Every structure is written in C-alpha cells, then in structure tokens.
C-alpha cells in the first residue's frame, strides 16, 4: 500500500535533514538524536490524543502499556509488539522482532551503527504518548540483530 | 459546595430561549483553564466560579473509577451537579483534559444524548487543536476553528 510507504519516506527524509543540517554546522552533531526524539515527542502527544478518543478510560499503568503495544503500535507500525515484559516496578521492555523502520535496512551488521538514528523518533513517539496520558518516562532502544529491536520504558515516579 | 449560593442570580429568560449551552470550558490536566467561554449577556465571573467548583466533582468521579466496576470507565461523566439555574455536565479525556458544559435548567429540550454529542464534537475539535503543529500543548486555545465550533454550540441554529 502506498500510504504505508509515505511515513517511511518522510521519516527517512527527516533523519537526512537533521543530519545534513548538522554537517553544515547549523547545529551541534550530538544534538541530532535529541532533536529527532523531541520531534517524536510532539507527534506522540498529538497521536495519542487521537487514538484514545474512543477508548474507555485506562485502569492503570499496565493497561496503558498494553494499549501502546497493541493499538498504538498497530496504527503507527502496522503490527503489534511481539513481546511485552515488565518487572512490575516501572520498567517495561517492548520487543519488536521486525521493526518497521529498520526493516528496509540490510539485516546484517553493516548498518548496525546507524540504527540509533532510526529509533530516536520512535522513542520520542512512545515517550510523548505516555506523557500525554500522565505517565512520565524515559524511553531507550537497543538493537542486537537488525530488524529486531527492544524499547525499554522506565517510568519516572 | 457552599460557594454555589453566589450563583443564584435572577435572569431574563426570554433572551436565552435559543441558547444551548451557556458556558463551555476546557481545563488542562493540571487544572488550569485552556479555554473558557460563556454567553456574553451574563456575568462571566459567575461561570468561572461554576466551572471551578465543578472540578472537585470531576476529581471525585475519576478517582472513584478504581472502586466502581467497568461501566464507570466511560469518558463522559454525565451530570456533575444541578443548581437552581444551571446544570453542569463533565467529560474527561484519556489525557485528563476536562471539558465542562453548563446549560440552562429551563432548557428541557436538551437530553443526555445531545449533551453527549456536544462533548463528542468538543473532543474531536480539541483533538484537531492538539494535532496542529503550531499549537504548543498546555497553552490557551486560540484556534479559530475551535472557537467557531463552540459558538455554534452556544447558539442553536433555529
């Protein structure tokens, strides 16, 4: 479907744009990830407002995380999270075995070092969504084998 | 609830006959107003009081959700409290933004269903505001589209 590709193209271009403007000296290099993350944050805030418009009020934190893993992920990344784990003390690990934004990159080790910039926006997306639902958090991502990745959500009490 | 006795003020009913809501407010999750508008003919401060006092009832209703069963998990909270002149209705989004609509008690044509659809419209419009990239979340709402939608709710097209 064409509309599925649009988000990926735009996302790729956003990354290109941010890194190009860093090269041209308009911005510090280390700030690129932060900038992408902040863009994601604002988008996440808006998206969650739209997605939760017709859902019942959430019972608790776990209920919110389930919503992120199912409905939110399906709407943005066209699939559900494959595995959600929690220690019941505010840490959640969301595992996606075939993450949509990494799927187009070669599955080997070749582009592994570029993976963080393709995940920053999504981390912000999750953090923004959670923050609008009243859950303050820190979201980090890690990749060990290419299209699979893990998002770690640390809830700030 | 004692402060409600301020609100009982006599009014001219004739000029209000075509009005649906007399006051519409959007309250941020930290309980400060994002948007509040009332019919211009009346004392605006009075409505600020009414909306302000209603927030306690909203808080009570949301916090009782844990104890009550699943049927209480709807976003629409229903009638918060009636006063002599007004009925105050509430709605809370999942992001804990509150909508409060004050209608005239004399307006008997407004049923629960109509109120519900007013909140729905309000929520849709608020979502559009939130998704506007030029809007900074937490700022007062200045959107013209939102404004005109509220105006339409306050004066019924006859």
Interface residues (C-beta under 8 A of the other chain):
Chain A: X42 X45 X46 X47 X48 X49 X50 X52 X53 X55 X56 X57 X58 X59 X132 X133 X134
Chain B: X29 X62 X65 X66 X70 X73 X74 X75 X92 X93 X94 X95 X96 X123 X124 X126 X127 X130 X131 X133 X137
